[in-house]
C-alpha cells in the first residue's frame, strides 16, 4: 500500500529502496494468483491492489495463473492482483482492446463513470438512468474540458433477439413471460421508455378460471381485473431487446453494451478504511473482467452457467466511479460483498480497541431460505380458438392437486405460453417421460386444453426436463459497499414468480436509485455517490426483506400452508367489506396500491391480524356465553343435567360432519368410475 498512490498506480519515487522490493516480494507470495517456484500460495484479502514493478527480477520467478471458475457459484476473495499491470506487460499484448471492447479510449484507459453488472431489465434500465443522470450533470456544468460520461454494461450471456423477431411468436414456450404492473410501468414511464415497451406487450384484462374437476367451457368463470393500472405481458427477453434498442438509438454515444463477459470485484475502494466515513465516496472500484464461455448448467433450474476457463481467457482490470450490481441469480457482486464483509469483521474483532470504540457499520449478508415447497414447471406453446378471449390469463387446477395450468398471452392473436406447475420429483416433470402418459393425464384433467395440443407439442413437452423456480432469499440490511457500490433487483430480493412482484420491484429499485442520485447531486459538482448509496439502503433494505418474507408466507407447504394462505384472504375480505375504514383490503389488493411499500403492507397486515383476532375472540366469548345460557334453559325444561344436553349437542354435530365426509368421498369415487367407463367406451 505504501507504493500505490491515490489513482491506484505505482509511485516510482517510493520504490528506490531494498525495503520496498522486499515488501513487493512478500506481496507476490500472498497474491491469490501468483505461483512462485512451483508452490501455490493461498491469499489473504489484506493483499489488495498488489502491483509489481516492471523492472523487478521478482517477476521472472513468478508466473500468473489464470483463475478457473464457474461464475454462478464462484466467489472471488477480493485478493486478485491486477494481472496485466502486475506482470509488467503491455496491455496490447495481453488482450484484444477494440475487438473485445476493453478500451475505447487510450486517454481514459480502463476507467468508466459507471459500470453495470447484469444486462437484464433492471441492468439496462440502470444504464438508461445513469446516462440521463450523468448527461444532465455534464450539460449543466460550465466546464468546457469535461468529457462525456462513459458507461458500460457487462452481461455473461449473449444478447437476446430484437423485439420484432418472429421467434417470440413461433417459439413462444422458449421465452419466460413477465407481467408488468403499476410498479414496473411507473418506473419505465419515469425514464421515458414505456411507450416503446407497451408496443411490444399485450394487455391482460382479467382471468378465466376452472375449479378443480371442472373442464367444460361453460364451467369456467371470468373475473375482470379491478386495478387502476392494466397489467401488460411480454417475454422477458423481448423487454430486454426493447431496452437495448433504446440504449443503442438514444444513448449509444454514452453506453457500451458488452455481452459474454464475467465481472469480479478486485477492490471496492473501502478495504483500507479504519472507520466508516459518512458521505465519503472513497477510491474508485477496481474490477476484473474475463471472457465468459456459456456452458450447460449442472444444477436443475439454475439456468445457464458461465466458465472463464480456457487458453483464450485473458483477464483485465478496469476502474469505475460507480458500480451497480444487478446480475440477478448470479449475484457476483453480492457474493463478493458478503465475502468482503466477513473478512472486514474478522479484522475488526481482532482489534479490541476498534471493536469497542470504532463506529458501527451495518452488516451485509444474504439470507438464503431452504425451499420447503419446491415447484418445477414445463412450458407449453398453445393457441386458443378465436372465440376465446385473447386478453385473459387462463388458469386451471387438477382434481388431485398434482398439476396447475397457467397460461399468459404471447401476442394479441391467440398464441399463449402455458406453464404446467408440478411438485419436484413428479414423474411428469422428468425428461423423456412417456408422452402417452402425459396425454392420458390431460385427457382426464384438462380436456379443454388437451384438444388444442398436437401430438408433436405433447411429445416435445414430455421430452424436455422441468425447470425449477427460484428459492426465496434477500440481502441486507446494507445494500451498498463503501461509497461507490450498490446492488438492486433480483440479487437483493429473489421471490417465486407467482404474484408478479420480482421484475416489477427490480424496476422500481432503479427508479428509486435514480431519484436519490438526482437529489444527492448538485448541477455544478460530481455525483455524491457516498450519500446516495446509503440513502438507497435506508429506503429499500427493509422493503426488500418484507417483500421476500411476505411472498414466502404465501408459499407454505401442506394443508397448514393452504390454510395460512386461504384463511387470511377470507378474513381480509369479510372485515374490509364490513368496515373498510378500519380494515385494509387483502394482501393482493394492497400489492396493487400505488405509493405503498412492502414494509408498510407488512406492518398493516400485522395490525389487521391483531384487530381481527380481538373481534373474533370477543365474538366467540359472546357466543359461548349465549350457548351456555341456551343449554341451561333446555336442561331445565327437560329436567336433566346441563352436561348431558351439552354433550348430546356436540355428538350430534360430530355425526353430521362424519356423514358429510363420507358422502363427499362416495361422490368423488363415483365421478372417477364414471370417467373410467367413458374412457373405455371411447376406446
N, C-alpha and C positions, 0 to 999 in steps of 0.2 A: 504493500500500500504506500510505502514511503516514496516510491519512484514513479507513481502514477499521478498525473495532475488532474484537475477537475474535469477536463474533457475526456478522460479515460485513456490518454496517450502517455507514452514513456517520456520522462524528462531526462534528457541525456546528461545534464549537468549533475544530476543526483546519482549517476551510475559509475562515476570515475573513482571507485574505491573497491578494494577487495571485499569489504563487508557487504556491499550491495550484490556482488557476484555470488557470495555465499548464500545470501537470502534468496536470490533467484534460483540457486540450485536446490535449496530446501523447498521453494515453491514448486519447482518442477517435480520433485519427489511426491509432493502432496496433491498434485493435479490429478483429477479423475481420469484424464485421457492420456496421461504420459506413461510410457513403459520404458524404464531405464535399465539397460544391461539385462534385458530379458525378464525382469521382475515387474509384475503388475502391482502398482501401489494404489490402495484404496484412498478415497478422497475424504476431505472434511469440508463442510460448507463454509468454513472460515477462509478457504483459499479461493476467494473470488477475484475476478479481474486479474488473473495471473498473466503477466506479459514478460516475454524474454527478449533480450537484446539481439539484434540481427548479427552482431559480430562475435557472439559468445561461442566459445568452444563447447559449451554445455549442449548446444543444440545438436551438434553432430552425434552426441551419445544418446539422444532420445529420438524415438520415432512416435508420431502421433497415431493413435489407434482410433479408427472410425467407430462411433457409437453404434450399437446394434439394439434395435428395439422394435416392438410393436406399439404403435403410438397410442392406441386406445387405453391400454392398461399400463403404460410406461410412465414413470415419474423421474425426471431429471433431478438430481440432488442439488442443483444450483451451484455446482463447483466445476463448471466446464471452462476450459481455457479457450481464449479467442484464437481459434486454430490457425487461420491464415496469418494473422499478425504474430502469433506466438512462434510459429515456425520460421519467421523471417522470410516468408515467401511473397513474391509479387502476386497480388490478387488476380491479375490477368492470367496467371499460370495455374491457378487452383480452381477457377470456376468460369463459366460462360456468362459474362456480365450482361450483355444486351440480349442474347438468346434466351437466357434463363430469367431475365428480369431482376437481376440482383442490383444493378446500378444503372440508373438512367442519367446521372449527373456526376461528373468527376469532382466538381467543386464541392457538392454536398456529401459525396461519398455515400455511405450506407446509413444516413440519418434521415428519419421521417418525422413529420409533425405528429402523425398519428398512425398507429398500426392496429388493425382489427384482425383478430384471430377467429376465423369462422365465417364462411360465406353463405350461411343460411339467411332466412328472412330478417332476423334480428341483426346479423352481422352487416348485411348490405344496407339496411335502414340506418345502422350506426354510421356507415360510411357517408351516406347522404346527409345525415345530421351533422357530422364533422365538417363536411365540405361546405354546407351552408353556414355553419358557425364560424369556421376559420376564414371563409371568404368575407363575411361581414366585418370581421376584425381587420382584415387586410384592406378592405375598401375604406373603412372608416379612418384608418391611420393616415397621417400626412407624410410618413417617412417614405421617400421615393426609392430607397435602397432595399425595402422589404421585399423578399421574393415571394412568389405564390406558394401556398401550402402544398405539402407533399403528404398524401395519404395513401396507404397501401392495405389491401385486404388479402389475407392468405387463407386458403382452404385446402384441406388434404385431398379432396376428391376432384373429379373432373367437372366442368360446368354443365348445367342442365340444358336440355333442348330449348330453343327460343319459344316464347309463349304461343306463337302461331303455328307451331309444328303439329302435324297431323297425328303424331304418335300419342298425344294426350287423348285423342278420340279412338284411335284404332287399338290401343293397348291400355285401356283405362285402368285395369286392375294393377298395373305396374306402379302407379303413382299414388302416393298417400294423399288423401284429401284433408284439407283444413277448412274449418268453419270460422269465418271472421265475424265476430260480434262487435258490440259497441266499443270495447277497449281497443281492439286491433284497428277498426275503422277510424276511430278518433286519432290514433297515432299516425296512420297513413295520411289522413287529411292534414294533420299538423305539418307534415313535411311536403305537402302538395303532390302526392303520388297516388292518391286514392282514385282519381279519375282513370288512370292507366290500369290500376288493379281491377276496378269494377268492370271494365270492358272484358276482362278475361274470366270473370266469376259468374256464378249462377245463383240467383236468389232462391232461398228456401223459405217458403211461407208457412209451413206447418208440418204436421206429422200424420202419417197414416199407419195405424197400428192394428195388429191382430193379437187377440188374447191367446194364451196357451190352449191348444186343442182346437182352435178355430182356423179355417183356411179358405172359406168362400169369400168372394168379393163383397157379398152383402154382409159378411160378418165383421168387416173392418170398421174402424171408427177413425174419422178425420178430425183433428183438432188444429185449428189455425193458431199460429203463434201470436201471443198478445205481448209484443215487445215494441219498444219505441224505435229500435233500430232493427231492420230486417237483416238476418244472417245471410252472408254471401259465402259460397263454397267454391273452392278451386284446388287443383293439385298443388301440393307444397312446391314442387319443382317449377310449376308454372308461375307461382308467386315469385320465386327466386329469379326466374327468367325475366319477368316484368321489371323487377328492381334492377337487375343487371342492365337491361336496355336503358332504363332511366339514367343510370350512372354513366354508361357509355355515351349517351346522347347529350346529357346536360353537364356532367362533371368529369368528362374524360380527360380534361387537362389537369385535374386535381387528384383524381383517384385512379390508382392502378389495381387491377384485379389479377391475382396470381393463384392459379389452381395447380394442385399436385405438390403442395409444399407443407412440410411439417415445421411447426414453430415451437421452440422450447426456451423458457427463460434462462438466461445466464445470471443476470443480476436485476433486481427490482430497484436498485438505487438506494435502498434503505438498510443494507446489511451492516454498515459501519455505524449506524445511529446508536448512541448510548441511551437516548431518551426519545420519546415521541415529541415531535415539534409540530404544534398545531399550525396549520396554514402553510407548511413548508412543502414544496414540490420535491426537493431532493434532486440528485443527479439523474440523467436520462436512464431509461430502462434499456438493458442490453439483452438481445435475443439471438439465439442460434437458429438458422433456417437450413433445412435439408430437403432435398428432393424426396418425394414420398411416392412409393410404389404401391398401388392398391393390391390387396391380397384378400382371399376369401376368409371370412370370419370363422374362427374355431368355436365360437360360443353362439348358441342359438339365440337369435333376436338381438344380437349386438350390432348388427349392420355391417357395413364394410370396414375393414381394418386397413392399416397403412403401415408399410415397412420402410425403414430408412437404412436397410442393409444393402450391400452391393458395392461393386467396384466403381460405379459411376456416381456414387453419392459423395459430394464434397461439401460438407457443412460450411457455412459462412456466418458472419455476425453482422448485425445491424443494431442501431440505437434508435430510440424514439422518445419524444416528449410525453406521449400519452398512449397507453396500451389498454385496449378494450378486449376482454376475453368473452367471446360469445360462440364458442365452438361446441355447444350442446353437450351430448353424451360423452364426447371425447374428453372434455374437462382438462385439457393440457395445462392451462393457466391455473385453474382452481387446484389441481393436484400439486402443482409446483408451489402455490401459495400455502397449501396445507403443510407440505414438507418444510418449507422455509419457516413457518410459524412454529413448528415443533422444535426445530434447531435453535431458533432465537429464544424460546422459552427455556430450553435446556441451559443455554449460556446464561440467561438471566438467573436461573435457580442456582447456578454455580457461583454467583457473585452475591453474597449475603447482603451487602450494602445496597446494591441495585434492587434486590428483591424486596427490601424493606422500604427504601426511600425513593426508588425510581417511580416515574409516572406509570400508571396502569394503562395498558392498551387492550382493546377488545381482542379476544382470541379469534382464530379462524379455524373452523373445522367443517367437514361435510358429514351431515347426519344421513347415514345410509340405512334405510329400513329393509328388513328381510321381507320379501314378498310372500306373505302367508295366504294370499288369494290369487295365485298366478293364473293368467289367462293368455291364450295364444290365439292367433287368427290366421285365416286364409282369405285372400282377396278373390272376388269372383266378378268378372265382367258380365253385365246383364243389361238387356234392353227391354223396357216396358212397353206395352201396347199403346197405341195412340190415344185410346180413350181413358188411359190412366193419367192423372195429372203428373207433369214433369217438374214440378217445383215443390215437391214434398220429400220429407225423409220417410222412408219405408222401414218398418220395424215389425219383427215377429219373434216369438219365443216358443220353443218346442214344449210339448206337454210334459216331457220327462225332465225338463230343466237342463238338458245336456247342451243345447246349441242356441245361441242368439243370433238372429239375422238382422243386420242393419245395412241400409243402402242409401247413398247420397248421390246426387246428380253429378256426372262428369261434364255434361254440356246441357244445352237447353232443348235437345232433340230426343230425349228419352234414353240416352246412354247413361248408365249408372255404374258405380263401383260399389259392390256389396262386400261386407265383411262377415265371415262366419266365425263367431267367437266361441271358443271351446275351452275346457279345462286342460291344463297341461297334462300330457300323458294319455289323452283320449285317442283311441285307435284311428279316428277320422282325422286327427291332427298329424299323423305320421306321414312322412314322404312315401310315395308309391303305395298308398293304401288302395284297396280294391275299388275301382270306380263303380262296380255293380252294387257294392255295399253302400256307397255314398248315394247312388241313385235311389236305392231302396229306401234309405232314410229320408230323402227329400220327398219321395212319393207319399210316405206316411205322414211326415210332419209339416212339409211345406209344398203341398201340391200346387198352390197358386204361383209359386216361383219355379217349381220343377219343370213345368211345361214350357218355360221360357229359356231353359238351359239346354243347349245342344249337347250331343254326345262328345264332341271334341272339347267343349268347355269343361264338361264334367270330368273328362279324362285328365285335362290339364290341372284342374283343381286337386284331383286325387293324387297326381304325381308330385306336386310341389310340397315342400315342407312348410310347416307352420312357422310364423314369426311371433316372437314374444313381445308383449307390451313392456314398457319400461317400468322399473321399480321406483317407488317414491323415495325422494331424497331432497335435501335442501342444504344450502351453505350459509354460514353465518357464525356469530352475529355481526361479523365485519365482512363487507363486500369489496374492500379495497386492500391494496398492499402498497405501503409507502404513500407517496403523494402523486403517483403517476400511473397507477394501475387500478382498473375496476373490472368486475365481471358482472354479467347480466344474462338474462334469458334462461334457457333450459339448464345451463351449468350451475345456476343458482337455485332454481326450483323446478324439479322434474316431477311430473304427475302423469297419470294414465289419461289417455285422450277421451275419456267418457263425457266430459262436460264442456269441452271446447275452451279450456282455460289456459293451456300451455302456451300455444303460439300467441294468443291474444295478450297474455301477461308479458311475454317476451317483448312484443312490440311496444307495449305500454312502458316497459323499462326504458326503452330508447327515448321515448317522448319525455319521460321524467328527467333522464340524464341531460337531454338537450335543454330543457327549461332551466335546470340547475346551472349548466355551463353558461347559458346566456345571462343569468342573474349574477354569477360569480365573476364574470369577466367584464372589464371596462373597455370602452372602444379604443382607448389610446394605450393599451398595455397588453402584454402577453396573457394568455388564458391562465387563470388561477386554478390549476388542477388540484392542488392540495386541499383547498376548501371544498371544491366540487365533489371529489370522491367521498369525503367524509359526510357531506350532506346527503349524498346518494345512499350511503349506508344507513343514515338516520331515517330516511324516508322509505326504503324498500326492504331492509332486512327483516323487520317484524312482519311485513306483508307477505314476504316470500315464505316464511315459516308457517304463517297462518294458512296460506294457500295450500301448502302440502298437507298440513295436519287436517284441514277441513276435507280435502279430497280423499285422503286416506280413510277418514272416518266414514265416508260414504261407500267404502270398498271393503268392509269387514266380511270375513268368510262365514259360512254356515248359516243355520237358521237364526242364531242370535244376531249375526251381522245383518240378515234380512230385516229382522225386527228393528234393529238400530237405524236402518235406512228408511223403512216404511212408516214406523210409528211417529217419528218427529214430523214427517211430511203431513200425516193425518192431523196431528195436534196443531201444527202451524196453520193448516188450512182452516180448521174449526175455530181456533181462537182469533185468528186475524179477521175472519168473517164476522164473528160476534163483536169484537172490539178492535177495529183497525187502528184506532188512535193509540191503543195501549200495546198491542202485539204487532210485531213486524211480520211481513209475508214470509213464506217458506224460503229455504236457503237458495233454491234455484231462482226464485224471484229476486232475491237480494243480489245474486250474482249479476243480474241484468240492470241493477240500479247504477246510473252514471254518477261518478264522483264519490263512490263509496268503496273504500279499500277493504282488503280481505281481513285485516286485523279488526276493523270496525265491525265487519259481519260476524266474526268470531265472538267478539265481546257482546254484541247484541243478541246473538243466539243463546249465549250462556245466560244472559239476563232473562230472556224469554223462557228458558227451561226452568229457572228458579220460580218465576211467577206462575207458570203453568202447573208446576208441582204443588205450589201452595194452594192454587184453586182446586186442583184435583183432590188433594188431601182434605181440604175443607169440605168439598162435596161428598167424599167418601165418609167422612166423620158424620156429616149430617144424615147421609143415607143409612149409615149403621145405626145411628140413634133412632131414626124413624123405623127401621126394620125391627129393632128391639122392642119398641112400643107396640108394633103390629103383632109380633109373636106373643107378647104378654096378653094382649086383648083376645087373640084367638085361643090361647091356652085357658083363659078364664071362662070363655064361652063354652069350650068343650070340657072343662073341668079336669084337665090334665096338666102335667108339668110343662114349664116353658122349654126345657131341654128336649123333650120329646117332639114338640112342634118344630123347633129349630132344626133338629136332626132329620126329621122327615122331609122338610123343605130342601135341605142340602142334598139328601139322597135322590129326591125327585129330579132336581136339576142335573145331577150327575148322570142319571139314567137317560135323560133326554139327550145329553151330549154324546153318550155312547151310541145310542140308536142313530143319531145323525151321522156319526163317523162311519158306522157300518154301511149305511145307505150310500154314502159318498164312494166308498171303496167298491161296492157292488156296481155302481153306475160306471165307474172307470173300467172295471173288468168287463162289463157288457159292451162298452164302446170299443175296447181292444179286440174282443172276439168278433164284433161286427165288422171291424176294419179287416181282420184276417179273412173273414168269409168273402168280403167284397174283393179282396186281392186275389183269392183263389178263383172266383168267378171270372175275373178279368183275364187271368192266365188261361 
